[in-house]
Structures are given as C-alpha cells and as structure tokens.
C-alpha cells in the first residue's frame, strides 16, 4: 500500500512539473514527449489534484486557466478511469446524460451549421455564408444556459467535497467563450469588418468550444461520477428544469430507480401558524415568505461566515439563483474575474469602513441597479451582506405624474 501511495505522489509531482514547464515557456509538443515517457494513462482525479495543488502553492487561478487549453492536447487519449463508477451517461434525463447530449448537439451545430459556411469565407465576402454564420452563432449563444447550469448546479457539489480549483478554472474559460461568441455575433451583424480577422476569430472561438466539450466529457463528468453520491444527483436533477436546456431537451426525466438507493432524509418542520415578532408588528412564516417574494426586486443574503443563506424567489428574476447555491461560499458564486470585487465589498463591510456599495449595468433592454448593504445588529455587530437587484429602466422612464388608478 505504501508503494502505491508513494507512486501516486510521484505521479502528481511529475505532472505538476510538466504543467509548470508549459507555464515557463516549453511547447506543447515538448511536454507531450516527456509526458509519454512517464505515463500511459492518468485518472481524472489526479488532474483535479494537480490543479488544486498548483492553486494551493500560490499559482493564480488566471495562470492555471492559461494552461487549461493545453490539458485537452496533453491529456487527450490518455485519460483512463482507475476507479470504476456507475455509468450515468446513458441514463435518460440524468444530469450527466443531459450535459453529454447537449455537447453532442453543440458539436453537431458546429459541424453542420458553422464550419461549412466558415470554409466559404475567403478574401471576398459571401453574403449567404455570412447570413448563415450569423444564424449559427446566434444558436451557439445558447451555450450560456449549458455553462450556467454547470456553474450553478454542478460546481457547488464539487466544492462540497473540497474540489475548488477545476471549477474556478473552467468558469473562467466559460466566460471567455461567452465573450468570444458575443464578439463574433457583433462583428457578423456590423457592416464594415476585416474578413481575415473575422475568420480567425470564429476559428479560435469554435476551437475553444470544442475543447470545452472534451474537458467536460472526459474530465469534469467522470470526476463528478467518482465524487458525488446519489442524493447529490437528486438535488441537481431537481434544480435542472429551472435553469433550462441548451439546443436539445432530454427525451425523458430521470426518476429514482430504487428507494433503497436514496438516503432517508428529513427536513426541519416549521409551525406556519406561529408568528415572528419584529420591531413593529409580527408575521407568520408564510406571510414573511410571501411578502419577500412579492417585492419588485431580487434580494440575496450572505451571512457573516460568507455563506449564501437566503434569496427571494419573485416572479421577475434578473440573475440565476438556483437553490444549490444555498450554503455556498459567496466567492464561489461569481466568475473568477469578479471575485475580488465581491471580496472587497464584504471586507469593507466587516471592517466597518463602508455600509453600502452601488453598481448599475445595462443588459439587453434592462437597466440593472445592484446594491449591497451591510446588515448589522442593534449593537453594530456585522451579521452579513444583503444584495438588492432591480431593473430600474421602467422607473427611469417615468415622466409627469400619475394620480389615477389604472383601468387594468
């Protein structure tokens, strides 16, 4: 047993060294040759451990992210499963099956609706090909749903088992792909553009998308199959319809096959008739929940330990808030490039330097006002952070006065 452990540690050391060599300037081909000298296969768990170790040693997430595209080349054809796990890929409606079927649809879209027309783009502009490429990239933009479901449903459960580096790296690449697709669509919709530059941008974008398909199918999903238990998958499955689907919908729903497989769980029961006393008045839990879900904006509360503890579920939702984020570190609920902003806000609230912070952004036809408030007890102790988000466009467009009741 000690020999196996030592060998495993050695493998991790060598793999970390190879990735660091890439970071220091060695070519992919040079690393591939050295890789072949030492390994015939590598498990998905080891890849995760390598990235985790690099992050713990101080290598910034952005640096690991830079190496992420190399993984597909270095590890392609070399990923093997050492520990057998249940194959969910063919279980209709299972979250793994859903993601893999979407990946097939993404590959088909690229092969049949983008590449044929991309090949026709030369020095001259073929208007028909440009039009079809606009349609193809508009459909490819649905990949946001695919990535959002992965980030908000899959990643929290990996984090539960202290696997944090791969999600951060993958989320960063997801955001790059989203931005690239948006840029390509903008260029295709413009009048004046450089054909050569546009073609290069499209080729780079679809390569990134296909590389991510490979990483999900061969690294992320096997890693999750190894790590998550049956109840974890049940919770993910429960939240999946709320997030939606990309390009294709599952042929059926995944149902529990055997009650023996499901752990018996009980939830805390609440006396809905018992009233909660406030500074001014008292309300039942049902009234409280209904009032909070009626207010015309989203609210999310992060407790003093930086865990997401609550969010409203009103009719008009602005940002994705699946229930799987409850109990999650707030820093893990944001893309890597914006984490430092969130941490600065929370730190300023904890220190007492600030009590609120405001932002406003435009998303499509919405004007979003995002406000953060420090929540404190009567004696000033920090209890957490409240995020309040509202589409204020209808408010900014108000003119004159309204003194009469609307007819409808």
N, C-alpha and C positions, 0 to 999 in steps of 0.2 A: 504493500500500500504506500509506504513512504517513497518507494521508487517512482510510483505513478504520480504522486504529488509533486516530487522534485522535477519530473519530466514536464508536467503541466506548467510549473513555474518557469522552467527553462523556455518552453514554447512561447509563453507570454512575453518573456524578456526579449527573445529574438524578434518576435512580431512587432513589439513596441519599437525596437531599434530600427527595423525596416521602415516603419512609418515615419520615424524621426529623420531617417535618411532622405526620404521623399521631401520632408519639410525643409531640409537643409540644401536641397537642390539636385539630388540624384534623379535620373529619368525613371519613368515607369518601367521601361524595358530593363534597365539595370537592376531595379528592385525585383522585378519578376524573375530574373535569372537566379538571384540569390535566394528568393523565396522557394523556388523549385528544388534548390539544393537541400533545404531543411525540412520541407513539408510535402506531404502527398495530399493531405486534407486538413481542414480546420473547422471547428464547430462554431455555430453562431454565438454560443455562449462566450467563447473566447474572444470573438470580435468585440462583443459588448464589454467584456472585462478590460480589454486593451484600451478602448476609448475612455472607459471610466478611470483607468489608471492614469492616462495622459492628463485628463482634466484635474484629477486629484493632485498630480505633480505640478500643476500650475499652468499647463498649456491652455490658453484661452479657447473658449468654445469656437470662436471665429477661425482659429488655426486648425482645429480638428475638422471644422466644416470645410476648410480648403482641401483637406485630404480626403474628404468623403467621396468625391468623384473618382478618386484613384482606387477606392475599395472595389468598385464594380469591375475594374480591369484586373486588379491584382488577385482578387478572390474568385472571380468568375470561373466556374468549372472546378473549383477546389473546395466548395462548401459542402460538408457532409454532416449528417446527424449522428452524433455519438450516442446520445440517449434517445431511445425510441419514445415517441409521443403519439397521442391519438391524432389521426389524420382528419381534421375538420374541413379540409379543402373541398371535399365532395359532399358535405352535409348541407343540403339546400337551405339557404337562409341563415346559416351560421355566420357570424361577423367575419370570420376568415374567408369563407366561401364568397360572401358578398364583396369583400375587397378584391379578391382574386378575379372574380367575374368582371368587376369594374376595370381592373387592369387589362383584362383581355379586350374589353370594349375600347379602352384608351389606345391600345396597340393597333386594333383594327381601324380606328378612326385615323390614326397617323398614317397607316399603310395604304388605306383606300381613299381617304378624303383630303390628305395633305401632301404626302410625298409625290403622287402622280402629277399634281399641278406645280409643285415646287420644282420638279425636274424640267418643266416647260419654261420656267423663268430664266431667261438668259440676259444678254445685254439689252434686248428690246423688251418692252412691256406687253405681255399677252393679257388683254383685259379680261377675257373669260377666266384664265387661270387665277388672276388677282381676285376676281369676284369669288371664285370657289375657295380660295385660300382664306378669304375673309369669313366665309361661312364655316370653314373647317376650324379656324382658330376661335371663332365665337363659340362653337360647340366644345372645343377643348377647354374653354374657360370654366366649364362645369367642374373641372378638376378641383376647383376650390372646395366644393362640397366633399369630395373624396378626402382631401387633405384635412379639412376642418374636422371631419368625423374621426380621422386618425389622431389628430392633435388633442381633441377634447374628450374622446371616448377611450382610445387605446392607451395613450401616453400616461394618464393618471394611474392606470393599473400597473404599468411598468414601474412608475415612481413609487408605488406602494411597496414594491419589492426592492427598493433602493437602486433601481436601474434608471439613471437620470441622464447620463451623457448621450447615449444614442438618440433619445427623443429630442434633446436640445439641438443636436447636430442636424437631424432630419428636418426639424421645424424650420431651421434657418434656410436649408436648401429649398423647402416647400415655398417659402416666401420669395426666394429668388425666382423660382419658376412662375409663381403668380405674377410677379412684376414683369418678367420677360414676355409672358403671354399678353399681358395688357399693353406692353410697349409695341409688340408686333401688330396687335389689332389696331392700335392708334395709327401706326405708320401705314398699314394697309388701307385705312379709312381716309388718309390725307391725299392731297393732290400731288405734291412735289416730294419726291424721295429718291435716294440713290438705290438702284436696283441691286447692285452688288452687295451693298451694306445690308439691305433688307434680307436678301437671300442668306447671307451669313448668319444674321440674327435668327432667322427661322430655323436654320440647321442646328445652331447651338441650342436653341430652345427645345426642339423635339429630342435632341440627344439627352438633354438633362431630364426630360420627362421619362424617356425610356430607361435611363439609368436608375431613376427613382422606382420605376416599376420593378426592375431587377432587385433593387435593395429591399423593397417591401416583400416581394415574394420569397426571396432567398435569405434575408437576414431578419427583418422585423417579424414577419408572421411565424417562422419557426421558433424564434426567440420567445414570442408570446405563447406559442403552443407548449413550450417547455416550462414556462414560468407561471402562467395563470391557471387558477383552478376552475372547476365547473361553475361555481357560484359567481366568479368574476365575469365569466362569459354571459351568464344570465343577466347581470346588471347592464353589461354593454349592449346586449341584444334588446333589452327593454328600452334603452335610450336611443337606439339607432333610427327608428322611423322619424323621430323629431328632427334629426339632423338632415334627413333626406338622402337621395342617392345620386350617383353620377353616371349619366348616359344610359344605364340599364337598371331595372328594378329586379329584386330577387324573384325567382319563379314560385317561391312559397316561403312560409315563415318557419323559423326554427323553433320547434317545440321540445319540451323536456321529454326525453325518451323513457326515463325510468325515475320514479320518485326516490328510489334508493340512492340515486346519484346526487341528489340535491340535499345539501345540509339543511336541517330543520332550523329555521331562524324565527325569531320573534321580535317584533318592534315594540318600542315603548308606547304604551297607550296613554292617550290624553283625555281627560274629562272635558268634553267640549262645552259642558254647561257651566263649569267653574270660571268665574270672571277673574281677570287680571287687573289689579289696581294700578292706576297711573297717577301722575301728579295732578291731573284734572280728569276725573272720571274713571270708569272701569269698563272693560270689554271682554267678551268671551273669545277664546282662541279662534273660533270660526269668524267672528266679526273682525278680529285683527287681520287674519289672513285675507279676507275678502277686501278689506279697506286697502291694504298694501298692494293687492293685485289690481285695484281699481284706479289708483293714482296714475296720471298720464306720463309716467316716465319709469325707467328701469332703475332699481336700486340693488346694490350688492354690498354685503357687509363682510369685512375681513377682520377676524378677531385679533387680540393683542399678541397672539402667537403666530400671526401672519397666515392663518388658515382661512380659506373661504368657508364661512359659516352659514350664509343665507343669501338668497336673491329672490326678488319678486318674479312673478310669472303672469304679467299682464297681457292684454290682447295684442299690444303693439311692442314687439321685441326688436331691438336695434342690433345687438350683438348676440352671438351664440352663447347660451348658458345652459348646457346640459347638466343634469343632476350629478353626473360623475365628477364635476369639479368640486363638489362639497367635500370639505376636509382636505383639499389640495393646497399646497403652498402657493400663495398668490404669485410668486415669481415664476412658477411653472405654468401659469395660465396665460402668459403673454409670450409673443415671439421673442427670440433671443436679443434682437436689436433694440427692443423697447424695455427690457427687464430693468436696465439701470435707471430708467426714468421712474418706474414704479417703486424701486427700492429707495431712490432719493426722496420721493414723496413720503413714503412710510417712515423713513428715518427722521425726516423733518418734523413729522407729527409726534413721533415718540420722544424726540428731544425737547419738544415744546417750541421749536423755532417757528413753526407755522401751524395754522389751524385749518387752512383750506388751500386748494390749488384748482385753477380752472383751465380748460382747454376747449377749443372749438375747431371742428374739421368739417369739410364738405365731402359727402359720399353720395355719388349719383345725384338724385334730386333732393337729398336731405341736407340740412344744416345741423350738425350734431354738437350739442353742448355737453361736455363731460366735466363734472365737478367732483372733487374729492374733499371730504370733511373729516377732521379728527374727531372721533367720538370719545368724550371724556365723562367721567363720573362727576358727581357734585363737588367732590373734593379735588378734582382736576386730574385724577389718575387716567392714563391712557387705556381705553377699552378696545379700540380698534379703528378701522378706517371705513367710511361709507362712501361708495361711488354712486353718483346720481347721473344718469344719462338721459337726454331728452332731444328729440327732433324739434328744434325751435323755429324751423322755417315758417310754419303757419303763423307763429307769433310775430316774427319779424315782418311779415307781410300785412299785418293789421293796419288799417287806416281809419280815420274818422272815429265814430262812436257807434256802439250797439246798445240800445236801451229797451228793445222789444224782444219778446220770446219768439224763437224761430217757429215757423209753422210745422216743420217736420221734426 
